[in-house]
């Protein structure tokens, strides 16, 4: 195809300098794949900001287009599962990492990466959720799989002012759990209470730097987006047969622990990997999100155009973003 599309292109010079700019590229430059999708919306995640700066842990080849989320309409299909005109959601796998991503008006992908937009959800709403909502939903799934019910006790969500954390608060509260939300941003309290948090806790209220192998059992389950000493503390603070769903590392990658929470309390540590979550189970997660859509989902969203992304990239790297940033790409 000789058609062109707009995208946010990240390049690296011979001297190693990283630059990004809005560019027009040919559709023929896109990699091979079963589906060609015209992107209407994407979203801004922390990983996208790292990608936009050329972080070597995310970007392997240049030039590169960030955007780990995309929602749009199929314009070409070589798969019997999808027809031209189907509305689809694409998150995870190599989108926006090893393959040009959703900060572009066109993406070409393997068919197994796409999910048909479920009934009751718009393309824009799917990107308010995006990878963050998908990750939060897997946390909820893991907690429920361990038999933790709303009657089991309070649920803790760490990093609650971020994308995954705020959506985890909303999803858990919608399911009937009593949610304690941890945030270092006082300005997020009103939003978190609207989403259903029963209390807002400062970070210092839940981090214990002592070497005690076990702490008072406070939480029936935890959705942890932070990692590091926060994760180590909440594992030691989880009730017998509770579950800690771990999906983040902004607080560090080390986990100073003993085995006591696991062998004396039967605590389950569930690792959450939304990138390679099985393709055959993704549609069910999205259908559940559509069926139990958060009442205040729009209150989480700030919308920007592709050309307005630059300051938002700086903001998310500096920890200044609350809720979700939706990117209107085309359509």
Secondary structure, DSSP 4 states (H G I P E B T S, - for coil): ---EEEEEEEEE-TT--EEEEEEEEEGGGSPP-SEEEEEEEEEE-HHHHHHHTT-TTT--SSSEE--SEEEEEEEEE-STT--TT-EEEEESTTBTTTB--SSBSEEEE-GGGEEEPPTT--HHHHHHHHHHHHHHHHHHHHHHHTT--TTS--EEESSTTSHHHHHHHHHHHHTT--EEEE-S-GGGHHHHHHHT-SEEE-GGGT---S--S-----EEEEEESS-HHHHHHHHHTEEEEEEEEE---TT-S-----SHHHHTS--EEEE---SS--HHHHHHHHHHHHHT--TTGGGGEEEEEGGGHHHHHHHHHTT---SEEEEE---
